[in-house]
């Protein structure tokens, strides 16, 4: 599914497979395998592809028709994992509109990205269980279960789990640009 969506978006933008690969800093072979659903790209690779396509990350998973009312069943949520950082997300919102809601799980010692990154949005994170450090512009904000943090996502940021148990959290992003 994601491969076909990437191919569709790439061709809509008039990009060749090689152009997308070069701009994203990955091999043409990887893009080819992803488009044919022969390889599962990492979260970092998907971020790079989405950036080149000038889209929010989760729009790569967007269903074509948007309903006025959408119910997202737990078992039907779109999932993205990053084995390197120990983070996974499920999309709670339907994937269209001006608001994105994600449920995240970050393993102990894990990080949402190798380096802080930014995107043109506003973000609010609510810790459901465990502990989470929200690092924004070089300042760490330690959150416990029930705590939240709002920030301008255009500032470099990342999440880290300093605890010894997985951290569960909700992230709301508007407009979607993750």
C-alpha positions as CSV (number, residue, x, y, z in Angstrom):
1,X,0.0,0.0,0.0
2,X,2.7,2.5,1.0
3,X,4.8,1.6,-2.1
4,X,1.9,2.4,-4.5
5,X,1.2,5.7,-2.7
6,X,4.9,6.8,-2.9
7,X,4.9,5.9,-6.7
8,X,1.7,7.8,-7.2
9,X,3.0,10.9,-5.4
10,X,6.4,10.7,-7.1
11,X,4.9,10.5,-10.6
12,X,2.4,13.3,-9.8
13,X,5.4,15.5,-9.1
14,X,7.1,14.5,-12.2
15,X,10.1,12.9,-10.4
16,X,11.9,9.9,-11.7
17,X,12.8,7.1,-9.3
18,X,16.5,8.2,-9.4
19,X,15.6,11.8,-8.7
20,X,13.5,10.9,-5.6
21,X,16.3,8.6,-4.4
22,X,19.0,11.3,-4.9
23,X,16.9,14.0,-3.2
24,X,16.1,11.7,-0.2
25,X,19.7,10.5,0.1
26,X,18.9,6.8,-0.4
27,X,19.6,4.3,-3.2
28,X,17.4,4.0,-6.3
29,X,17.2,0.3,-5.5
30,X,15.7,1.0,-2.2
31,X,13.0,3.3,-3.7
32,X,12.3,0.7,-6.3
33,X,11.9,-2.1,-3.7
34,X,9.7,0.2,-1.5
35,X,7.4,1.1,-4.5
36,X,7.0,-2.6,-5.3
37,X,6.4,-3.4,-1.6
38,X,9.4,-5.7,-1.5
39,X,11.1,-3.7,1.3
40,X,9.8,-1.9,4.4
41,X,11.4,1.5,4.7
42,X,12.6,2.8,8.1
43,X,10.9,5.7,9.8
44,X,13.9,7.9,8.9
45,X,13.7,6.9,5.2
46,X,10.0,7.6,5.2
47,X,10.7,11.0,6.7
48,X,13.2,11.8,4.0
49,X,10.8,10.7,1.2
50,X,8.0,12.7,2.7
51,X,10.2,15.8,2.9
52,X,11.2,15.5,-0.8
53,X,7.6,15.0,-1.7
54,X,6.7,18.1,0.5
55,X,4.1,16.1,2.5
56,X,3.5,15.2,6.1
57,X,4.9,11.7,6.8
58,X,1.6,10.1,7.5
59,X,0.1,11.4,4.3
60,X,2.1,8.6,2.6
61,X,-0.5,6.3,4.3
62,X,-3.5,8.4,3.5
63,X,-6.6,6.7,2.1
64,X,-7.9,8.3,-1.1
65,X,-11.4,9.3,0.0
66,X,-12.0,11.4,3.0
67,X,-15.2,11.0,5.0
68,X,-16.9,13.7,7.0
69,X,-17.0,11.4,10.0
70,X,-14.3,8.8,10.4
71,X,-14.0,6.0,12.9
72,X,-10.5,4.5,13.4
73,X,-10.6,1.1,15.0
74,X,-7.6,0.2,17.2
75,X,-6.9,-2.9,15.0
76,X,-7.2,-0.8,11.8
77,X,-4.7,1.9,12.8
78,X,-1.7,2.7,10.5
79,X,1.5,1.7,12.2
80,X,5.1,3.0,11.7
81,X,8.1,1.6,13.5
82,X,11.7,2.7,13.8
83,X,13.8,-0.2,15.0
84,X,16.9,2.0,15.4
85,X,15.3,4.5,17.8
86,X,13.0,2.1,19.5
87,X,9.9,4.2,18.7
88,X,6.6,3.2,17.1
89,X,3.5,5.2,16.2
90,X,0.0,4.4,15.4
91,X,-2.2,7.0,13.7
92,X,-5.3,7.6,15.9
93,X,-6.8,10.2,13.5
94,X,-8.0,9.2,10.0
95,X,-5.2,10.7,8.0
96,X,-6.9,13.7,6.4
97,X,-7.8,17.1,7.6
98,X,-5.9,19.7,9.5
99,X,-5.1,17.7,12.6
100,X,-3.0,14.6,13.1
101,X,-3.2,12.5,16.3
102,X,-0.6,9.8,16.9
103,X,-0.1,7.3,19.7
104,X,3.6,6.7,20.4
105,X,5.5,4.1,22.3
106,X,9.2,4.8,23.0
107,X,11.4,2.0,24.5
108,X,13.7,2.7,27.4
109,X,16.8,4.6,26.3
110,X,15.1,5.2,22.9
111,X,14.8,8.4,20.9
112,X,12.4,9.6,18.3
113,X,15.2,10.7,15.9
114,X,19.0,10.5,15.8
115,X,19.1,14.3,15.7
116,X,16.6,17.0,16.6
117,X,14.5,17.9,13.6
118,X,11.8,20.5,12.7
119,X,8.7,20.7,10.6
120,X,6.2,23.6,10.1
121,X,3.5,22.8,12.7
122,X,2.4,23.1,16.3
123,X,2.7,20.0,18.5
124,X,1.3,18.9,21.8
125,X,2.4,15.7,23.5
126,X,0.6,14.1,26.5
127,X,2.4,11.3,28.4
128,X,0.1,8.4,29.1
129,X,2.6,6.2,31.0
130,X,6.3,6.2,31.8
131,X,8.6,9.2,31.5
132,X,9.4,11.3,28.4
133,X,12.0,14.0,27.8
134,X,10.8,16.5,25.2
135,X,14.0,18.3,23.9
136,X,13.2,21.5,22.2
137,X,15.9,23.9,20.9
138,X,18.4,22.2,23.2
139,X,16.3,22.4,26.4
140,X,15.1,19.2,28.0
141,X,11.6,19.1,29.5
142,X,11.0,15.9,31.6
143,X,7.4,14.8,31.6
144,X,5.7,12.2,33.8
145,X,2.4,10.4,33.2
146,X,-0.4,13.0,32.9
147,X,2.0,15.8,31.9
148,X,1.9,17.6,28.6
149,X,4.1,19.9,26.5
150,X,3.1,22.2,23.7
151,X,5.7,23.7,21.3
152,X,6.3,25.2,17.9
153,X,7.5,22.2,15.8
154,X,9.5,24.5,13.6
155,X,12.0,24.5,16.5
156,X,14.4,21.5,16.4
157,X,13.0,18.8,18.7
158,X,13.0,15.1,19.6
159,X,11.6,12.8,22.3
160,X,13.8,10.6,24.5
161,X,12.8,7.9,27.1
162,X,15.1,8.2,30.1
163,X,13.1,5.6,32.1
164,X,13.4,1.9,32.5
165,X,9.9,1.1,31.1
166,X,8.3,2.0,27.7
167,X,6.9,5.5,27.5
168,X,3.4,5.8,26.0
169,X,2.2,9.1,24.7
170,X,-0.3,11.0,22.4
171,X,1.0,13.6,20.0
172,X,-1.3,16.1,18.3
173,X,0.1,18.0,15.3
174,X,-1.5,20.8,13.3
175,X,-1.3,21.1,10.5
176,X,-0.1,17.6,9.8
177,X,3.5,17.7,8.7
178,X,5.1,14.9,10.7
